[in-house]
Amino acid sequence: MPFINLFPTTIFAEHNQRLADDYLPVAEEYLNRFGKKFSNKHEEYSPNHISTYNIQEATNCIAIDSRFNNLNIYLQNMARVFLDDQNVEHKYYKLDPFYLFNKIGKHSGHDIHTHPESIVSGCIYLKTSGEVPPIIFYDPRPVHKYYYYTPILGRLSDSYKLFPEYSIPVYTGLIIMWNSWMEHEVPISYNDSERITLAFNLSK
């Protein structure tokens, strides 16, 4: 029986331990120098979330830090493969990177959000300890507001095309990339686990 798969959503994932090893000390340097308590609409949601988000001094330093030159090329090439897989014409896209570092500890997470004004976003997990929560992506279609489809249990999760959400376990060295409009979140951690990440956005 032929099927037409409409509105597929793609997430790119790969493992690169060497990249994580190379940029962990860079992350710790920037977090120690510029990191501040992350503020969002639910202040109590992230008491142990330190970030360089919206810290202009950090952004300025990253822009002239030669340690990011190879990473820029690496992520731009990855993004072009990602967009090519979606049959998106990208030859005129600059895909200029914007970076920020995050450290999320106990009783902290990151509420549901998107990355506006970007085309491709992603995260590199530089350090994870303990049982860190996954990253959760949400189906952007409104179908789940109207009807709940019962899945057939026991099949591969990739076959669940109508699940309202999809969790990806995270670990040190994992790199994931997604379309910036996808809603996602980091659930609150209730143990002593900690993650340090390098988040990035690529604009057109």
Secondary structure, 3 states (H helix, E strand, C coil): CCCCCCCCCCEEEEECHHHHHHHHHHHHHHHHHHCEECCCCCHHHCCCEEECCCCHHHHHHHHHCHHHHHHHHHHHHHHHHHHHHCCCCCCCCCCEEEEEEEEECCCCCEEEECCCCCCEEEEEEEEEECCCCCEEEECCCHHHHCCCCCCCCCCCHHHCCCCCEEEECCCCCEEEEEECCCCEEECCCCCCCEEEEEEEEEEC
